[in-house]
Amino acid sequence: MKPSAIKVASTARWSWVLLLGAGFWVAPYLTPAAQKEQKEETQLPAELSGAKVYRLPEEGKPGAPAKDPIIYRGLTFKNINTEQLVLKLAVGIRPVDREATVRRIYFQDIRANGVPVHLETFDSEFKLSKKDVVDLPAPLACTIVFAEVDSLQPVKEMVNQDKVRITGQSFIEVKLNALEKLAVRGKRVVIPVDVNQEVPLEMFSGNPLLQMAAEKVLDLLADPSSSAAMALAREHLARITQDRTLDSQARKSLFLIHSEYALRDPKSGASEKFGQSGTGFIISAEGKLLTAKRVLEPWKFDPQIVLLMARDHLELDPKSTRLTAWPADATALAADGNPDMQSAFDSEKQTLRVLATAPDRLETQDYQDPDSGEKTQLSLHAGGESDVAVLQLTGGTFQPLTLVEPSYTPSPAGKAALFAFPYGLSRAQAVPSLSWVTTEAQGNTLRIDRALNPGESGAPLLTSEGQVLGLCTDSNTCVSVNVVKKLIP
């Protein structure tokens, strides 16, 4: 991608619009729909920060694609034990009018007939077809954890049904070719899609022995006099009690944070806005708030942004940076898709400011552009102890979390609670989510047994008593609170 070509795209204000199912086309100006698309950029999961959003047009309009490009072909049985039921979900994508590649599909708040389901992110590229439905290379694993459901009755009913309704939300990340990527200044394109489909359920595929085994497990768990049922009930009650206790302790301390900034072409003067969402939590009654530095300064940590700045000689517009924070359960997005500032703490209103950040520390990393295949070396800001920031909120009453004592030692393979806003500004309400992870101490860091979801950077890692054990930063890494304390003014 040549710098001269970048200037042409800059002058045109990158007014390309993606139409999945109706091809790509160029508009000579920003249409109202395109203007709305720009506003909706801030609703993305943090992992997709800065991506261009395209919302599928409503059905019934000439040339419009189907409202939901995903086809959920059917659910089949994989395995069951006294802890969980695992199903396989076959997924396809409807035909499109041009060559296109899906990079990832993210899912959140997926439910089957109202039962919470853990649906894994699909993270393997596949090409779409102009003529035929293309199935994902492999089915997705759907897991129902029995200790998380209030009653097994909906699960038992589901097993004997031939259809099930899947609801929730998905994010489809589309891979762009060089010209399309040029038009959107190297940003990714994401299609957020509400999930609400009736899916065929072929639980046992005519295998009566498999059906008998599954029903026996469910009957055993449903029998209140069985030891398995009593153990499950105790686990469920303990989980609910502990979750409610932690929620009441930590919820008022949690904040959804959004960082906005712009990159500028110093020669043409053209600029483009980017955004990033994350989590933060109160650590003092005076309103000090702890988070990850990458949430505040994402242009230092995101390799795609660093590559874009270095290759195309772009620079950060210092006047463009803006920080916003919403307390848990506040309205974060207005009806028009823009951030709702009524209950927000905001750097422009001077109710939020950066108090301290860990010293910058650069490290050289090999990097390959996932789209072009270009290999290079980038100077990225290091994570871990260098990925810590403290904010100051004013104009409110604050409830801090308690940090663990320096003498606290986490047990090997111990359980901890991660309390965060997964997928950032993807909902109107700033509703946090609590999940349990297994931790392993490695020096000044804590490794957890899963990768952080988008929006979970900056979240607290809590002990079962509700004290802060660590600060979540990136990947599966959290910084020990003993290190974090050194930065707090």
Secondary structure, 3 states (H helix, E strand, C coil): CCHHHHHHHHHCCCCEEEECCCEEEECCCCCHHHHHHHHHHHHCCHHHCCCEECCCCCCCCCCCCCCCCEEEEEEEEEEECCCEEEEEEEEEECCCCCCCEEEEEEEEEEEECCEECEECCECCCEECCCCCCEECCCCEEEEEEHHHCCCCHHHHHHHCCCEEEEEEEEEEEEECCHHHHHHCCCCCEEEEEEEEEEEEEECCCCCHHHHHHHHHHHHHHHCCCCHHHHHHHHHHHHHHHHHHHHHHHHHHHEEEEEEEEEEECCCCCCEEEEEEEEEEEECCCCCEEEECHHHHCHHHCCHHHHHHHHHHCCEECHHHCEEEEEECCCECECCCCCECCCCCEECCCCCEEEEEECCCCEEEEEEECCCCCCEEEEEEECCHHHCCEEEEECCCCCCCCCECCCCCCCCCCEEEEEEECCCCCCCCECCCEEEEEEEEEECCEEEECCCCCCCCCCCEEECCCCCEEEEEEECCEEEEHHHHHHHCC
